[in-house]
Amino acid sequence: MNGKKVDLEHWNRRELFNGFIQMAAPCYGMNVRMDVTRLVNHCKQSGESFFINLMYLCLREMNKVEEFRMRVLDWEPWIFDKIHCSFTVMNDSGFFINRFAEFCEYPSYYPNVRSTIDKAKRETELYPKGFDPCRTDLFYFSCIPWIDFQSVTQPLITQPADFNNPAGDSVPRVSWGKYVEQNGGYFMTMHITVNHALIDGKPLADVFNAIQSSLNDLRF
């Protein structure tokens, strides 16, 4: 495990953490309209995947924010050195399966994820062989590219507050819809769900703003 337990006694969010973690539904989400003009144009010109490139930008910026690298394990806060990605792929039968990729520098990341997606399209297993579906040092990514939605919700473990381990619901979920052309640019809605025991509104806003800045600068 590339993480360590947070010193809860000296953590400035201790009271907030203890309060939210006892709630049956401590998660919340935010929907933000994003300007993806430069990324769309780049992908159209280069022939690269919009999904893979956007996922990389999100991974890079989310890893920079400490709160987004935190998870709840056995009712205690942990922080990881690096967070990777789990994402959905629609296979050739129209069935959605989950695949995983390590977060690394872009020159290695892009071909690795491209190969994983291409291979997954011919597969039917929900998870790849050897993958631990209980792993939490991940961000969950998905997209619905067939519709330009304004908001969306995410599936969560809606268990009672005394559920044995809320680890799964401490994994941030990221999704986006179809991008559409408006006033000469391209825009879409991005949604992020987080656990309030770990992430307040400020770091969530910081991540959205950082992702938008990366979309504007477009440096891989």
Secondary structure as UniProt FT lines:
FT   STRAND          3..5
FT   HELIX           8..10
FT   TURN            12..13
FT   HELIX           14..21
FT   STRAND          27..35
FT   HELIX           37..46
FT   HELIX           50..63
FT   HELIX           66..69
FT   STRAND          70..73
FT   TURN            74..75
FT   STRAND          76..80
FT   STRAND          84..90
FT   TURN            92..93
FT   STRAND          96..101
FT   HELIX           106..120
FT   TURN            121..122
FT   TURN            129..130
FT   TURN            133..134
FT   STRAND          138..144
FT   TURN            145..146
FT   TURN            161..162
FT   HELIX           167..170
FT   STRAND          173..177
FT   STRAND          180..182
FT   TURN            183..184
FT   STRAND          185..195
FT   TURN            196..198
FT   HELIX           201..217
//
